[in-house]
Structures are given as C-alpha cells and as structure tokens.
Amino acid sequence: METGGSAMKTVLVTGCSSGIGLCAAQILSKRGHRVFATARKQRDVEKLASMGLESFPLDLADSGSIKNAVDTVMKKCGGAPYALFNNGAYGQPGAVEDLTRAAIREQFETNVFGTMELTNLVIPAMRARGEGRIVMNSSVLGLVAAPMRGAYNASKFALEGFTDTLRLELWGSGIKVSLIEPGPIYTNFRENSYEAFKKHIVPAQSHHRQTYRKMEERLTSEGPGMSGTLPPEAVVEKLIHAVESGRPKIRYYVTRVTYGAALAKRILPSVVMDELLRRRI
C-alpha cells in the first residue's frame, strides 16, 4: 500500500498534451513516481508514449472515455491512483451576452462536469485504501472574474465550490484535497482559447466587436503575454508539495497576479475592484 511522503506514488494526470500537464507528467516521472499521462487526442497519446510515459486517451467531455481511463488505471495499478491531478481544461473567450448555451455547455463539460465525474470515480477506491490526494488546477479566475471570460470564470468558480465542498465531505477519510490557482503561465492556453473563440463567437454581430479585435490580437500574438508570466514548472512545484507533503495546503497561489488578486479581493471595496478588473479587457 502506498503511503504519504515522497516515496513512489501512482499519479493520474489529465490534459497532458502540452503545457502544465505535460510538464507535470515529465517532472513527476523523473522524481520516481508512476505517472499515467492522459490526453484527449490519440496523436498526443502517441507523443506521450514516445517520451516513455504511460499514456492512454481521456476526453473529459465524454463519460465513456472517462470510465475507460479509470478502468485502465485500476487494472494497471490494482486500485485507484494515489493521486489525481485534474489539470485538463480550456478557456472559452467572449462576452456573456454573446455566449450561446452550446458554448457554455462545452466549457462546463470539460472544465467542471468531466473533472467531477472523473474525481467521483476514483474516490471510493481511495476511501477504501484510507488515503489519497486530489489536486485541482483552478485559476486566478476562480478567485476573481475578468471581463470577456464569463464562461471560463464561471467554470473555475464552480470548480472551486465543488472542491471546497469535497474537502469538507472527505474529512477523516485520509484523502487530501488541494486547489492550485495559477495566474499567467507559458502554455498553449491562448492558442486553444482562440480556437474556441472562432468556433462560438461572431465578432461582426456583437456590440463588443471593437474589444474583440484587441482580444484576437492578443490571442494570436507570439509574445510572452502578461507581465509576470511564469513557466509551467512554477505550477508543478506546488503540485509536488500537494502530492508528496504529509501536510498539503488547501490552496496554492502561483504568480504575483494571483497573490495580488487574492489580496485585493480581501481589502478593496467592490467598486474599486471592478475598476481594476475592467482594465483587464
């Protein structure tokens, strides 16, 4: 039976095609853990396998795919993984008034419903074993809302509410639940967001078309993005603590943006906070 501490663990990671998930899978593997690195597309699964990682498909928008992935892990390690890192997600840009029901549903299927379904499938075996770690990769936008990101904001607020509730309900089970709340990180997030933008938003028909022009320029730019952007390793550093420490934290902030947003939300009047956030368009 696996126990707490830094000894080898089995870790299931979602969203490993690039960015934080890929970095997490590689670093955890190098630290001696047995990592199950999952991705939605078969070509990404093959890429991960070519890197020497144990990989198989997991599409968070597909209940059948989620169940198959969990069954695969259970067979490979004789039970639930010691740790689950719920990293897979994407951002749907767009003003709230321009978001269709289909766009919002797709955002929640991956970022919320699929994540919670996967989590619920591994909890019984973790509970039976008397230990486990569940780590949710949230966002600074799970703490504060930014304009033009209503679907993503809502999905991360929902994820945080589910996670806080889950932590209370799992008290005494030996299963520790943590949230990681990154600000800007160097990943393919902008590229993936632009694809979602093109799929669901029609700028020419929107009151916000001038704002969308600026948004498209930012989403398609090749620069580093926001000031204070950090590499994925900054998130993985917190993940390592959440998985390996005998006393994992409930919340881990990553980047100055998250620390600043959390502090501002506590001390600033709402009208002042709104003014600051409006500038993030």
HUURDA-V88415 format. One record per pair of residues at least 12 apart in sequence whose ideal C-beta (glycine too) atoms are under 8 Angstrom apart, sorted by sequence separation. I is the first residue (numbers start at 1). J is the second residue. If there is no record, write none. Layout:
I/J  I/J
//
This chain:
13/25  25/37  45/57  57/69  92/104  122/134  141/153  145/157  264/276  56/69  139/152  203/216  92/106  142/156  163/177  238/252  13/28  22/37  42/57  92/107  119/134  141/156  142/157  21/37  37/53  39/55  41/57  56/72  163/179  238/254  11/28  37/54  38/55  40/57  90/107  139/156  142/159  143/160  21/39  35/53  36/54  37/55  38/56  39/57  40/58  138/156  142/160  197/215  35/54  36/55  38/57  39/58  40/59  160/179  197/216  235/254  34/54  36/56  38/58  40/60  90/110  234/254  16/37  89/110  90/111  115/136  138/159  234/255  11/33  13/35  16/38  17/39  54/76  88/110  89/111  138/160  194/216  197/219  10/33  11/34  13/36  15/38  16/39  17/40  25/48  29/52  136/159  8/32  9/33  10/34  11/35  12/36  13/37  14/38  15/39  17/41  29/53  136/160  230/254  6/31  8/33  9/34  10/35  11/36  13/38  15/40  26/51  138/163  194/219  230/255  8/34  10/36  12/38  18/44  22/48  88/114  89/115  193/219  194/220  229/255  17/44  26/53  88/115  136/163  228/255  16/44  25/53  60/88  190/218  191/219  228/256  86/115  190/219  228/257  17/47  58/88  190/220  17/48  38/69  190/221  226/257  16/48  86/118  134/166  86/119  84/118  84/119  190/225  36/72  134/170  16/53  36/73  142/179  84/122  143/181  186/224  16/55  142/181  186/225  36/76  81/122  111/152  134/175  136/177  138/179  140/181  184/225  80/122  132/174  133/175  134/176  135/177  136/178  138/180  139/181  140/182  184/226  34/77  80/123  108/151  112/155  127/170  130/173  131/174  132/175  133/176  134/177  135/178  136/179  137/180  138/181  139/182  140/183  183/226  186/229  14/58  80/124  107/151  111/155  115/159  130/174  131/175  132/176  133/177  134/178  135/179  136/180  138/182  139/183  184/228  185/229  186/230  36/81  61/106  80/125  107/152  111/156  129/174  133/178  135/180  137/182  183/228  184/229  185/230  186/231  187/232  14/60  79/125  80/126  108/154  112/158  116/162  127/173  183/229  184/230  185/231  186/232  104/151  107/154  108/155  111/158  112/159  119/166  123/170  126/173  127/174  183/230  185/232  40/88  61/109  66/114  70/118  84/132  86/134  89/137  103/151  107/155  111/159  126/174  127/175  182/230  60/109  61/110  69/118  73/122  79/128  80/129  82/131  83/132  84/133  86/135  126/175  185/234  38/88  60/110  79/129  82/132  83/133  84/134  85/135  86/136  87/137  104/154  108/158  112/162  185/235  60/111  63/114  66/117  70/121  74/125  81/132  82/133  83/134  84/135  86/137  99/150  62/114  66/118  70/122  80/132  83/135  85/137  95/147  99/151  123/175  182/234  60/113  61/114  95/148  182/235  60/114  63/117  67/121  94/148  96/150  59/114  60/115  66/121  93/148  95/150  180/235  93/149  94/150  12/69  92/149  94/151  60/118  91/149  180/238  92/151  93/152  180/239  58/118  92/152  148/208  12/73  24/85  91/152  180/242  10/73  24/87  148/211  21/85  178/242  21/87  89/155  176/242  215/281  10/77  20/87  21/88  148/215  214/281  12/81  185/254  11/81  178/248  181/251  185/255  211/281  10/81  11/82  12/83  14/85  16/87  178/249  179/250  180/251  181/252  183/254  184/255  9/81  10/82  11/83  12/84  13/85  14/86  15/87  176/248  178/250  179/251  180/252  181/253  182/254  183/255  9/82  10/83  11/84  12/85  14/87  15/88  177/250  178/251  179/252  181/254  182/255  183/256  184/257  9/83  11/85  13/87  14/88  15/89  178/252  180/254  183/257  183/258  182/258  181/258  183/261  2/82  181/262  167/250  107/196  106/196  103/196  106/200  103/199  103/200  91/189  102/200  103/201  137/235  90/189  93/193  100/200  14/115  91/192  92/193  93/194  99/200  90/192  91/193  90/193  93/196  94/197  98/201  14/118  92/196  93/197  98/202  135/239  91/196  92/197  90/196  94/200  94/201  135/242  92/200  93/201  98/206  135/243  97/206  133/242  12/122  97/207  98/208  133/243  95/206  95/207  95/208  133/248  140/255  143/258  95/211  20/137  140/257  144/261  140/258  143/261  143/262  144/264  140/261  144/265  93/215  143/265  93/219  2/129  4/131  1/129  3/131  2/131  144/273  147/277  146/277  147/278  145/277  144/277  147/280  148/281  146/280  147/281  85/239  85/243  83/242  83/243  82/243  20/182  20/185  19/185  19/186  20/187  19/187  18/187  19/188  18/188  19/189  27/233  23/231  24/232  28/236  23/232  27/236  31/240  22/232  23/233  33/243  24/235  28/239  20/232  23/235  24/236  28/240  19/232  23/236  27/240  20/235  24/239  28/243  20/236  11/243  9/243  9/244  6/244  5/244  5/246  4/246
//
